[in-house]
């Protein structure tokens, strides 16, 4: 099993630029989660999908953040325009149905200059 | 909303010492509880989980945790730590009622000195 695959692993860009983070969940998993990890706030749930449908996006910090899941094997998290305070590690996780643990990707380390 | 508290942000131990990391949550209903570990530069991995049944849960790498409902606690333990246990440890809770994402504690950075 390839695990949850995230790309890129590292992203450095200037403020104001659009940033797109990508995630490929484990095949067959029908839940997908996006988390953000910072020193100040720890790990926070941003949004999660079930069967490609966004279920809870209450953790998305601002309208600058958006997430999509066009099919069962791909999701994106987009920030536009990006700001320095968006710098963090963004994790994607997936799991198979209720009661199963989440499997995390390696994360994308995002630095906004 | 539920919250998770990990009392120790940094813990430094010598090899072979015993470990206990505290975790308390605030939610009165049914919960699923997890401990995840993040080794330097790696992704989060599940150490152990509690859903129901025996409140003493055994996980990988010799870790265990005890769910004490009356104390809203789920402390992580290991009788004898190794240098390779150096990592960040996260306690997480998932509540019932349809809320599906995990709420994490802020993590405990564990350093094991050889």
HADDOCK unambig.tbl for C-alpha pairs under 7 A between the chains (distance, minus, plus):
assign (segid A and resid 41 and name CA) (segid B and resid 106 and name CA) 6.84 0.50 0.50
assign (segid A and resid 42 and name CA) (segid B and resid 106 and name CA) 4.47 0.50 0.50
assign (segid A and resid 42 and name CA) (segid B and resid 107 and name CA) 7.00 0.50 0.50
assign (segid A and resid 43 and name CA) (segid B and resid 104 and name CA) 5.89 0.50 0.50
assign (segid A and resid 43 and name CA) (segid B and resid 106 and name CA) 6.61 0.50 0.50
assign (segid A and resid 44 and name CA) (segid B and resid 104 and name CA) 7.00 0.50 0.50
assign (segid A and resid 45 and name CA) (segid B and resid 101 and name CA) 6.58 0.50 0.50
assign (segid A and resid 45 and name CA) (segid B and resid 102 and name CA) 6.94 0.50 0.50
assign (segid A and resid 48 and name CA) (segid B and resid 101 and name CA) 6.97 0.50 0.50
assign (segid A and resid 104 and name CA) (segid B and resid 43 and name CA) 6.22 0.50 0.50
assign (segid A and resid 104 and name CA) (segid B and resid 44 and name CA) 5.75 0.50 0.50
assign (segid A and resid 105 and name CA) (segid B and resid 43 and name CA) 5.90 0.50 0.50
assign (segid A and resid 106 and name CA) (segid B and resid 42 and name CA) 5.96 0.50 0.50
assign (segid A and resid 106 and name CA) (segid B and resid 43 and name CA) 4.34 0.50 0.50
assign (segid A and resid 107 and name CA) (segid B and resid 43 and name CA) 6.60 0.50 0.50
